[in-house]
Each structure stands twice: as C-alpha cells, then as structure tokens.
Amino acid sequence: MPKYWGFKCYMVDEEYCPYNNLPLAQHITRTHLKSERNLPELYDSLDVSNLASQLNNEVEETVLIEAEGYRKKVKDKLLGTEDGEDFASALTKGINRVIMNHLSKQYSHILEAQVDFEPRIESTWYAGGMNPPENIRRLRDGRAWSREYKDDPTDRIMVFLGSPILTLRSVQPLPMVMSNSELESSSLELPEWKFDPRVVGTQTEQNRRIVNVPGYFPGDTHRFGQISFHKRHHAKNTFGEIVDEDNSLFRQAIVCSFGWLQAQANMLGFNSFNDIAYPLATQTVITDGKHWSFFAYQMNTITFHTHFAQEQPKRNVCWGSDEMKLFESVDGEKVVGFNEEVLKTLLKFYVNAPQERLGVNLTPYLSSEEKIAADYEDDDKRQWLEREYKFLTSNRPRYQLPYEIYAWEKIYKIDNKLGLWTRD
Amino acid sequence: MSTRWYPIYQKGGPQLRVFLPNFWMKLVRPPVEQPSNVVQFQCSMEMTQFDIRNYLEKIYKIKCIDVRTRIHMPKTRRDPGEGYVIKDDDIKYAYITLPKDQVFKFPDLFGVDEKTKQDELDHERSLKEAKKGFQEYLEKNKERRNLPSWYSV
C-alpha cells in the first residue's frame, strides 16, 4: 500500500493504559525512571513558602467554588459523571488562573507565558529494538539473502495522542535538570523489552499519516513547553492492583512528557533521524482535582530507531513524586485538610523559569530565510506547502479511496486461483 | 454445562450418553513471543471474555488480570477431490494476562532426549548433503540432458 494513504501506526493513547504497560512505555521512549519518588534537586533550591501562604486562601476558595459548581452540575443530571473528570478540568483551570494572576506581577516568564486550554497534541516517532511482526519474518524467510536476518528487530511508528487539560508555553526552553556531564557519569538503566507492542494490548491503525502537533501552529514564538496538566480519570480502569495503578500514572507521565516534547522537537527541526542538538525539559502534572502527582522530564534523545536501538548511549530521564492529596474533602463551605505541600510543589513548577541557552543554536537544521510558509516567494510553492501541510495534519481521509481487495477476490483470485475470471 | 438436548429414548438407543460441555479451553503454544505472564488459549466460540475469566477463576483458581480475545479466520483451500474452495472452522483465541510476578512456561510435552535429537540432526545433515550432491550432478550435466549417468565416466 503506498504511503500516500499513511503508515501502519502503533497507537500510544494517553487514556488507554493496558496492564503492565510501563516497561513498554519506557522502551519506546527510551526513558529511565528514577526509582526514588521525589523531584530533582533543582526544585529544592526554589523557595515558594511565602507565595504559598499568600495564595493559600485563594486556592481554597477556588476549590470551594469548583466543588460547588460540580455538585450543582451533577445534581442536575440524573447520571452524573462520578469520576470527576469535569471537576479536575475546572479546578485546574481555576488554580492556574489564581496562580498566574498572582505571579505575573513578579515573574516575567509567567506574564509572557501562553496558556492553551485542551490543545490538540499528536506526536509520531520511530522506535526500534522490538521483535519483527509475523509478516515481516515470513517475508525475510522467503528470500535466501535475508533469511539470516529474519529475527532482527524492526522499526515501529509510535503515535501518541494527548489530551491535556491545559498547557503553558514559553519563548525560551526550561533549564536542564541534569547537565551533560552528569548524564554521562550516571548509569541510567532501562527495562528490557523485545516483544511486539501488540502482545500487551497496544492497538494499531493501518493508514495514518505521520503528524506532529505540539498544540501550536508553526511560526509561533512560544515554542517550548513549560507545564502540562493531565487528567487521571482513566486510573479507575486499572486492573485492581495498587502497584499497577501507580505504574499507570508513571506510564502516563512518561508518554505525555515525551510525546509533547517530541512534537516540539519536530517543530524545531529535529526528528527520529536527526537527533536533538540540546536536551529539552518539561513538567507534567496529573490530577483528578483531589490527588496530584508531579513529574519532571528531560529529553536527551529522540533517535532510537533500529540502527540506534542498541548503540544509542543517551537516555531520557523521568522524575516523579508520590501522589499527594490537595484536600481531604469538601464539607459544605469548608475545605477539610488542605495540604499546602501540594500548592508549594505546584508553585515550584511555575516559578522554575525558562532560560536562554547560551551559545546554542535552537534550530540548527532550519532555514533562517524561510521560517514560515509565508516567507516563500514562489506563489505556487507557498500555496502548495500550506495546503498540503494543513491537509496532512488535519487527519482527514484522502479523497481518493485506497486500493481495496474484496473478500471474494482474496478467496477466489489470490488464495485459490480458480481461473473463473481469467478472461477479464 | 451443555446445551445439547437429551434425546428421547428410543428402543435400541444407548442407555448412557456422555455430553461434553459447550465451554472448553485449550492451552496452545504462542507462535509470537510473548511476556512470561501472558497465556494463550483456543476456546469455544460461544465463550465471551466474562465466561473465560469465570472459567479460569472459578474452576482452576487462576487470577486473570486481563482477558483479550480475537477470532482467527483460517486460510481457505481447495477441496482435494472436487476442487471447490473450502474453509476450516474459525478459532477463537484468548490471551490471558496473569499478575506480573507470575511466570508461565509452556510445558515440554514430549521430552526428547539428547540421543534422539542427535540422530535427527545427523539425518538432516545427510539429507542436506545428498540434496547438495544431486544439485551438483544436475549442474554438471545441464548441457547433456537426458543422457544416462553411466554414459560418462
């Protein structure tokens, strides 16, 4: 099938997490997960206790308002959404508004930050080092010269579909959590994974075009992610094992962080075959309104297709905290057991300021003359580029239908040559 | 459990009948390499994912974390005598995920000892050599087709 209609893709959905999916997530994103459950040292140096005490009441107020609103909404409906997905979304937006209003006076990076509500995030990359699918094995086995390579690993196209509640973007990248020398000196281990992703329930799509959408259009000045907030209502669908609920959160954090950063890297001119020239970092929050988990992520490489699957020494790193409760319950007009530690951690994420990377060309592979489609002088070229780009990223199906083999053709003309149609 | 009806007794019919259950599961060796906590079964077409879970949990006391099924359509083939196209019955496959600390290894049912293995290898090797020798012979005599082998020295 020509790639005109798209590629066979392995879907990594943020909200669909089959059992024991963490090793696969780590393999396809090449992420080392820090075993100790705390955020990196970078965050210890940020002092936010004053800010937290100033914002304490306002955040409590937001919790009350959103809980009240949610209760009204649920009461109106006979069958309310019990998982609190709407509550998480409303509360996160409320708290973000409170924090940004307060901090934008002091911090210029908060004032300048771009906030996107529920942006579309889609990311595509090649992951290698996994067993070949059965059809590829058979194909290799059928040719004498390729028989000895029949069990060699193959590349797979992974597609991440994200659905954050809101994201913050900045002009400059976040500071690196681990410096290059630290990365080289520490041994960052990965779990071994060699199976086909489908053996643990990963879904595939047959015709899907390669698309990278980091939540903004090309040419945007705010190209670097700062914080993304994600829902965790899917955690209800775990498999009754506490260990796996914990793992599914880490799995979500890893795929969300890497997926978003990879799409950003693609906008900066890097891809699976042109590795990033400098590390990128992001901060991820997963919440259902009451429980909050915080993650920091540093992306050091995006090149780990089959040729690099074994040799690539670089690893991406994920730090995560244990989940914390923002409050115990909402009792009438009072928030019971408000936990300021959660607010402090959240504030640290906001206060962590993006910095200019001195002496680093942020887009070494991109042309300095033609930065966006509008810069092309040739009318035909510009129009073609814009039309095709918009069409490809829209994920609309092609007007021309893909070639189809009907079931009767497969049975009577291909599998069994009955010869009834030879006169055609 | 069986949904088959007990036929009314007719004179001369068998007194005792054995009714096999509708639900059965057959453990199969997975053709694709899988994690050690995934087990593959063929099962009866009527079984749903709930049935499979209950079957394993209630009868065999096996904790199933996740059950996935698919229906496999076998290849069509020509009838050897009549020549029309026939197809075998569909097969329902079930993939059972055990808790991740459990390991399932497909048993070696027909344990082959070292001597038999060595014999088989020797046999294969001699067969290969014979084939190779014949190919060489064909290659050498391709210009002189249909000539008996004793014709040349």
Interface residues (C-beta under 8 A of the other chain):
Chain A: P18 Y19 N20 N131 E134 K194 F195 D196 V199 V200 G201 F239 G240 E241 D244 I411 Y412 D415 N416 L418
Chain B: P31 V32 E33 Q34 P35 N37 V38 I65 D66 R68 K75 T76 R77 R78 V85 Y95 T97 P99 K100
